[in-house]
Amino acid sequence: MATWERTRSRICPLTASMSAAVTSIRREITSSPFSSCVSIRSCLFLHARRCKCVRRCKISPPALQKAVRACFLIPLVPTPQTHSARPMRLFLSHPPQKDIMPDTATTSDDFLGGRLNLLQPVNGFRAGIDTVLLAAAVNPTASTILELGTGAGIAACCVLADLPETRMDLVEQNETMLELARHNLRNNGFADRARLIHLDLTVKGSQRSAAGMGRDHYDSVIANPPFFPLGAAVPAPNGPRATARHMPPGDLEKWIRTATASVRPGGEVIFIHTTQSLPALLKEFSGRFGAITILPLVSRPGEAANRLLIRGIKGSRAPLCLLSALVLHEKQSGAFQELPRAIFAGKARLNW
């Protein structure tokens, strides 16, 4: 507890202003039976946003996120009053690791209720709700899967953990993230079921074939591409994070074109993206796929969707289907609803 107090006092002035909220959240987290990686982050941020001192001080969401990230680096140890027979493995509860990637600080995080232990960069793109939902959206009958822009391979590891007969190809341009993906696959026992391909997705088809990507080959192609158009928002100061979040104009079309060329006839292509990108996604999907299915993702009941899953079937002529939204959180408590909670704990998949 002394370490916690010393660290918290150094995170000022922002974290000091929300200290009461953080203390309350810390107590709630350590007593919770739900050990999903994403529940911790969501719980902390949602409670901090509702904290009176945060609203009174008019703290901006970006500044609040910085304080929340700082709090994540503090180990959370269950007290005797909250200790349970099943130890909790908390998201970002482990200190940064420098021995595996000497030039990149990483954290060792648990996913799918502790079934997976995966490295992520401290300062780069970090996987969370979107990543796990994308993995849960894959057709369970798929035997060959391609992930575009795999990053640290976290979505792929979630797929491989759930579908033991599946084999995957993982494409990534960033060498550091590729090494993290290689470690995560090996450390979780998936090295013999996955192949890493170092490649820029926007290159021509001949270059993709030369790198080993199959054409008309995969049962399923999945992607969580950068959400923001380059120039539409202030890029993150961290280079890898900026690359993972900002996409040059025209690159979304190239990602979808690559997915189209790679998936077999009758196979599926699944993207997760922002709702603002739906017109662009439909424009590209409509000319290439049928049976297009859209699943909006809503944070709380009554709110507008800000994310969506979109799936298309190559060669199909079936009409578009807009599904009812998947609501993630309870309105009052902010806790995950039953299906999302089961998905993040590794006990369920999306049936859509």
SULWOVEN-V374679 format. One record per backbone hydrogen bond with DSSP energy under -0.5 kcal/mol. CO is the residue of the C=O (numbers start at 1). NH is the residue of the N-H. E is the energy in kcal/mol with one decimal. If there is no record, write none. Layout:
BEGIN
co->{CO & CO}
nh->{NH & NH}
e->{E & E}
END
This chain:
BEGIN
co->{1 & 2 & 3 & 4 & 5 & 6 & 7 & 7 & 8 & 10 & 11 & 13 & 14 & 14 & 15 & 16 & 18 & 19 & 20 & 21 & 22 & 23 & 24 & 25 & 26 & 27 & 28 & 29 & 33 & 36 & 37 & 38 & 39 & 40 & 41 & 42 & 43 & 44 & 45 & 46 & 47 & 48 & 51 & 52 & 53 & 54 & 55 & 60 & 61 & 62 & 63 & 64 & 65 & 66 & 67 & 68 & 69 & 70 & 71 & 73 & 75 & 79 & 79 & 85 & 88 & 90 & 97 & 101 & 105 & 106 & 107 & 107 & 109 & 111 & 111 & 112 & 116 & 118 & 120 & 128 & 129 & 130 & 131 & 132 & 133 & 134 & 135 & 136 & 139 & 143 & 144 & 144 & 145 & 146 & 146 & 147 & 148 & 150 & 153 & 154 & 155 & 156 & 157 & 158 & 159 & 162 & 163 & 167 & 168 & 169 & 170 & 171 & 171 & 172 & 174 & 175 & 176 & 177 & 178 & 179 & 180 & 181 & 182 & 183 & 184 & 185 & 185 & 186 & 190 & 191 & 193 & 195 & 197 & 197 & 199 & 200 & 204 & 205 & 206 & 207 & 208 & 208 & 209 & 218 & 219 & 220 & 221 & 222 & 223 & 228 & 229 & 233 & 238 & 239 & 240 & 241 & 242 & 245 & 247 & 248 & 250 & 251 & 252 & 253 & 254 & 255 & 256 & 257 & 258 & 259 & 261 & 262 & 262 & 264 & 267 & 268 & 269 & 270 & 271 & 273 & 274 & 275 & 277 & 278 & 279 & 280 & 281 & 282 & 283 & 285 & 285 & 288 & 290 & 292 & 293 & 294 & 294 & 295 & 296 & 296 & 297 & 297 & 298 & 299 & 300 & 306 & 307 & 308 & 309 & 310 & 311 & 312 & 312 & 313 & 313 & 314 & 318 & 321 & 321 & 323 & 325 & 326 & 328 & 329 & 330 & 335 & 337 & 338 & 339 & 340 & 341 & 342 & 342 & 343 & 344 & 344 & 350}
nh->{5 & 6 & 7 & 8 & 9 & 10 & 10 & 11 & 11 & 12 & 16 & 17 & 17 & 18 & 18 & 19 & 22 & 23 & 24 & 25 & 26 & 27 & 28 & 29 & 30 & 31 & 32 & 32 & 35 & 40 & 41 & 42 & 43 & 44 & 45 & 46 & 47 & 48 & 49 & 50 & 51 & 51 & 55 & 56 & 57 & 59 & 58 & 64 & 65 & 66 & 67 & 68 & 69 & 70 & 71 & 72 & 73 & 73 & 74 & 75 & 77 & 82 & 83 & 87 & 90 & 93 & 106 & 104 & 122 & 97 & 109 & 120 & 118 & 115 & 116 & 115 & 111 & 109 & 107 & 132 & 133 & 134 & 135 & 136 & 137 & 137 & 138 & 350 & 142 & 167 & 219 & 220 & 169 & 148 & 222 & 171 & 224 & 153 & 157 & 158 & 159 & 160 & 161 & 162 & 163 & 164 & 166 & 145 & 195 & 147 & 197 & 149 & 150 & 199 & 178 & 179 & 180 & 181 & 182 & 183 & 184 & 185 & 186 & 187 & 188 & 190 & 191 & 189 & 193 & 194 & 168 & 170 & 172 & 199 & 201 & 203 & 208 & 209 & 210 & 211 & 212 & 213 & 212 & 264 & 268 & 146 & 270 & 148 & 272 & 247 & 232 & 231 & 242 & 243 & 244 & 245 & 246 & 228 & 230 & 251 & 254 & 255 & 256 & 257 & 258 & 259 & 260 & 261 & 262 & 263 & 216 & 217 & 218 & 267 & 314 & 221 & 312 & 223 & 310 & 308 & 277 & 278 & 281 & 282 & 283 & 284 & 285 & 286 & 287 & 288 & 289 & 315 & 313 & 321 & 311 & 296 & 323 & 309 & 298 & 326 & 306 & 307 & 328 & 329 & 303 & 275 & 297 & 273 & 295 & 271 & 293 & 269 & 314 & 290 & 316 & 266 & 291 & 294 & 323 & 296 & 327 & 298 & 337 & 301 & 334 & 330 & 341 & 342 & 343 & 344 & 345 & 347 & 348 & 346 & 112 & 113 & 352}
e->{-2.4 & -2.5 & -2.6 & -2.6 & -2.1 & -1.0 & -0.6 & -1.0 & -0.7 & -1.7 & -0.7 & -1.5 & -0.6 & -0.8 & -0.7 & -1.2 & -2.4 & -2.6 & -2.1 & -2.6 & -2.8 & -1.9 & -2.1 & -3.1 & -2.1 & -0.9 & -0.6 & -1.2 & -0.6 & -0.9 & -0.8 & -2.3 & -2.6 & -2.4 & -2.4 & -2.8 & -2.2 & -2.2 & -2.2 & -1.3 & -0.7 & -0.7 & -2.0 & -2.9 & -2.0 & -1.8 & -0.8 & -2.5 & -2.5 & -1.6 & -1.7 & -2.5 & -2.8 & -2.0 & -2.1 & -1.6 & -0.8 & -0.8 & -1.6 & -0.6 & -0.6 & -1.0 & -1.1 & -0.7 & -0.6 & -1.9 & -1.1 & -2.0 & -2.7 & -2.3 & -0.7 & -1.9 & -3.3 & -0.7 & -2.0 & -1.2 & -2.1 & -3.2 & -2.5 & -1.9 & -2.5 & -2.3 & -1.9 & -2.0 & -0.8 & -0.8 & -0.9 & -1.5 & -2.0 & -2.5 & -1.7 & -1.5 & -2.3 & -0.5 & -2.7 & -2.5 & -0.7 & -1.9 & -2.2 & -2.1 & -2.2 & -2.8 & -2.1 & -1.6 & -2.6 & -0.6 & -1.8 & -2.2 & -2.0 & -2.5 & -3.1 & -0.9 & -2.4 & -1.4 & -2.0 & -2.0 & -1.9 & -2.5 & -2.3 & -2.3 & -2.7 & -2.5 & -2.2 & -3.2 & -1.4 & -3.3 & -0.8 & -1.2 & -1.9 & -0.6 & -2.4 & -3.1 & -2.3 & -0.9 & -0.6 & -1.6 & -1.8 & -2.5 & -2.0 & -1.5 & -0.6 & -2.3 & -1.0 & -2.7 & -2.3 & -2.4 & -3.0 & -2.5 & -1.6 & -3.1 & -2.3 & -0.5 & -2.7 & -2.3 & -2.0 & -1.2 & -2.1 & -2.6 & -2.9 & -2.0 & -1.2 & -2.5 & -2.2 & -2.4 & -2.5 & -2.3 & -2.5 & -2.2 & -1.5 & -2.1 & -2.6 & -2.5 & -2.0 & -2.4 & -2.4 & -2.1 & -2.0 & -1.6 & -2.6 & -2.3 & -1.1 & -1.7 & -2.6 & -3.1 & -2.1 & -1.8 & -3.2 & -2.6 & -0.7 & -1.6 & -3.1 & -0.6 & -2.9 & -3.0 & -2.5 & -0.6 & -2.6 & -2.3 & -0.5 & -2.7 & -1.4 & -1.2 & -2.8 & -2.7 & -2.0 & -0.9 & -2.8 & -2.3 & -3.0 & -2.3 & -2.8 & -2.2 & -0.5 & -2.5 & -1.4 & -2.7 & -2.7 & -2.5 & -0.7 & -0.5 & -0.7 & -2.5 & -2.9 & -0.5 & -0.9 & -3.3 & -2.6 & -2.2 & -2.5 & -2.8 & -1.4 & -3.2 & -0.8 & -1.6 & -0.5 & -0.9 & -0.7}
END
